Each structure stands twice: as C-alpha cells, then as structure tokens.
Amino acid sequence: MQSGFLRLPFVISPKGPIPCSKSTWWAGVKSGRFPEPRRNGRMTFWHRDDIAELIELLKDNLDWRHRQNPSSELQSRKTCNDPGEGGRAS
C-alpha cells in the first residue's frame, strides 16, 4: 500500500472514493465512524493507508469503529449516507 497523505477534496466527493458531504464526513470523524485527521498548522490531512482501510471497511458495510474494536457489537453497519448520531432515521 502506498504511504502518504490526502486532503479532504481527494477523500470525499460525489464521484470520489467516499461519496458524502463535508458535514457528513466531519460528523463521522466526530462520532468515530471515520478516521481522525492529522494537522500541520492550518493544513488538515489523512494518512492514505487510513483512507484505504476505511474504504475496505465501507465495502463490507462497516465503519472505522469496527477497526478499532472488532469484537464489540457496535452499531457499525452504517454507510456514509446513514444519519449517524444526532440524525433522524426515516
């Protein structure tokens, strides 16, 4: 796997690897569904390996919390489009 860093526009976009909005992404970071960013001054970025691992988890309909604690029965069967914490279910 390649090492390196990715900025948010390369992580999320309508046709990108993770198709969700910025607000959904940041809510997922806050709740632990998505990986925490790294910061260098005003620049925010994610490790390429973390994003690649997240994409694989999302393919299996899991989220980042499952990676950190796979034995627990978290409500990890969510996708990027789920309302998440604070959202209303339909």
DOPATOR-919078 format. One record per residue: z, y, x of N, C-alpha, C, CB in turn. Coordinates in steps of 0.1 Angstrom, whole numbers. Atoms other than C-alpha are relative to their C-alpha. Glycine has a CB too. Layout:
N
REC,Z,Y,X,Z,Y,X,Z,Y,X,Z,Y,X
...
end
This chain:
90
REC,0,-12,8,0,0,0,0,12,9,12,0,-10
REC,1,-12,-8,-8,35,13,13,8,-2,-11,8,-5
REC,-12,-9,1,21,58,21,-5,14,-1,9,-1,13
REC,4,-14,2,20,95,14,7,6,-12,-15,1,-1
REC,-6,-7,11,29,119,-13,-11,5,-10,8,12,5
REC,9,-4,11,14,130,-46,6,12,-7,-4,-11,-10
REC,-5,-11,8,17,163,-65,-2,-4,-15,-7,13,3
REC,1,4,14,21,162,-103,-14,0,-6,8,10,-8
REC,13,1,6,-15,170,-112,-8,-13,4,-9,12,4
REC,7,13,-4,-26,138,-93,7,-12,-7,0,-1,15
REC,-8,10,6,1,118,-112,-3,-1,-15,15,1,2
REC,2,0,14,-4,128,-148,-12,8,-3,12,6,-8
REC,11,-7,5,-35,139,-166,-5,-8,-12,-11,3,11
REC,5,8,11,-53,129,-198,-8,-12,4,-9,9,-9
REC,8,11,-5,-76,106,-178,5,-6,13,-15,3,1
REC,-6,4,-12,-53,101,-149,7,-14,0,9,10,6
REC,-7,13,-1,-32,71,-138,12,-1,-10,6,-2,14
REC,-11,-1,10,-3,82,-162,-4,11,-10,14,2,7
REC,5,-10,9,-18,99,-192,11,6,-9,-11,-6,-9
REC,-10,-7,8,11,121,-205,1,15,3,13,-7,1
REC,-1,-14,-2,20,157,-208,11,3,10,3,8,-13
REC,-11,-3,-10,42,176,-183,14,-1,-6,-2,15,5
REC,-13,1,6,70,179,-208,5,-14,-2,0,7,-14
REC,-3,14,1,69,141,-215,4,-5,14,-11,-8,-6
REC,-3,5,-14,69,135,-177,13,4,4,-11,5,10
REC,-13,-6,-4,98,158,-170,12,-6,-8,0,15,0
REC,-10,7,8,118,143,-199,3,-14,5,-4,0,-15
REC,-1,13,-6,111,109,-184,7,0,13,-13,-7,1
REC,-7,-1,-13,123,120,-150,15,2,-3,-6,11,9
REC,-14,-3,3,155,134,-165,7,-12,-6,1,12,-10
REC,-6,12,6,162,102,-185,0,-12,9,-7,-3,-13
REC,0,11,-9,154,79,-156,-12,-9,-2,12,-8,-1
REC,12,9,3,122,64,-171,-10,1,11,-6,4,-13
REC,10,-2,-10,101,79,-143,8,4,13,-10,11,-3
REC,-7,-2,-13,110,83,-105,3,15,2,-8,-5,11
REC,-4,-13,-4,128,113,-92,-10,6,11,14,0,6
REC,9,-6,-10,106,138,-72,8,3,13,-6,12,-6
REC,-6,-5,-12,112,149,-37,-4,15,1,-6,-8,13
REC,3,-14,-1,113,186,-29,0,5,14,9,8,-9
REC,0,-7,-13,104,207,1,-3,15,-3,-11,-6,10
REC,1,-14,4,111,243,-6,-4,1,-15,-11,8,8
REC,5,0,14,92,251,-38,-10,-11,-4,-6,14,-2
REC,10,11,3,69,221,-35,7,-12,-5,-8,-3,13
REC,-5,12,6,76,191,-57,-11,-11,1,4,2,-15
REC,10,11,-2,60,157,-50,7,-13,-1,-7,1,14
REC,-5,13,1,64,120,-54,-6,-9,10,-3,-6,-14
REC,6,10,-9,60,91,-30,-11,-8,-7,12,-9,5
REC,11,7,5,27,74,-35,5,-15,-4,-11,-1,10
REC,-5,13,3,45,40,-34,8,-1,-13,8,-5,12
REC,-8,0,12,69,50,-62,-9,1,-12,9,12,0
REC,9,-2,11,40,61,-84,-8,-13,-2,-10,11,2
REC,7,12,2,21,29,-77,8,-11,-6,-5,-5,14
REC,-9,10,6,51,8,-86,3,3,-14,14,0,8
REC,-1,-4,14,56,28,-118,-12,-4,-8,2,15,-1
REC,12,4,7,20,22,-128,0,-15,-3,-13,4,8
REC,-1,14,2,25,-15,-123,11,-4,-11,4,-8,13
REC,-10,2,10,57,-14,-144,-5,4,-14,13,8,3
REC,6,-5,13,39,6,-172,-10,-10,-5,-6,14,2
REC,9,10,4,12,-21,-172,7,-11,-7,-8,-5,12
REC,-8,11,6,39,-46,-180,9,5,-12,9,-6,10
REC,-8,-6,11,53,-22,-207,15,2,4,-2,-8,-13
REC,-13,-2,-5,84,-15,-186,1,15,5,5,-10,11
REC,-1,-13,-6,98,17,-171,8,0,12,6,11,-10
REC,-7,-1,-13,115,29,-139,14,-5,0,0,15,4
REC,-14,5,0,150,20,-151,0,-15,2,6,3,-14
REC,1,15,-2,139,-17,-152,-1,-3,15,-12,-6,-7
REC,2,3,-14,130,-15,-115,14,1,7,-9,10,6
REC,-13,-2,-7,165,-2,-106,11,-10,-5,4,14,-3
REC,-10,9,6,184,-27,-128,-7,-10,-8,11,7,-8
REC,8,10,8,161,-56,-138,8,-10,-8,-9,-7,9
REC,-8,10,8,189,-78,-151,6,5,-12,11,-6,9
REC,-6,-5,12,201,-54,-177,-10,0,-11,5,14,2
REC,8,0,12,187,-53,-212,-1,14,-5,5,-9,-11
REC,2,-14,4,179,-16,-213,-12,0,-10,-3,9,13
REC,12,-2,9,155,-3,-239,-11,5,9,3,11,-11
REC,10,-3,-9,129,-4,-212,-14,-2,-4,2,-7,13
REC,13,3,5,100,-15,-233,-6,12,-7,0,-12,-10
REC,5,-12,5,87,20,-237,-12,4,8,10,12,0
REC,12,-5,-7,54,36,-228,2,15,2,-13,-3,-8
REC,-1,-14,-3,47,71,-217,-1,8,-13,-12,5,9
REC,1,-7,12,39,81,-253,12,-2,-10,-12,-5,-7
REC,-11,1,9,72,70,-268,8,12,1,9,-12,5
REC,-7,-13,1,95,98,-279,12,1,10,6,2,-13
REC,-11,-1,-10,123,88,-254,13,5,-6,-5,8,12
REC,-12,-6,4,157,103,-255,-2,13,-7,9,1,12
REC,1,-13,7,161,131,-280,-12,1,-9,-1,11,10
REC,12,0,9,128,123,-297,2,-7,-13,-12,-6,7
REC,-1,6,12,123,112,-332,-10,-12,-1,-3,10,-12
REC,9,11,2,109,78,-340,-8,1,-13,8,-14,1
REC,8,-1,13,81,75,-366,4,-10,-9,-15,0,4
end
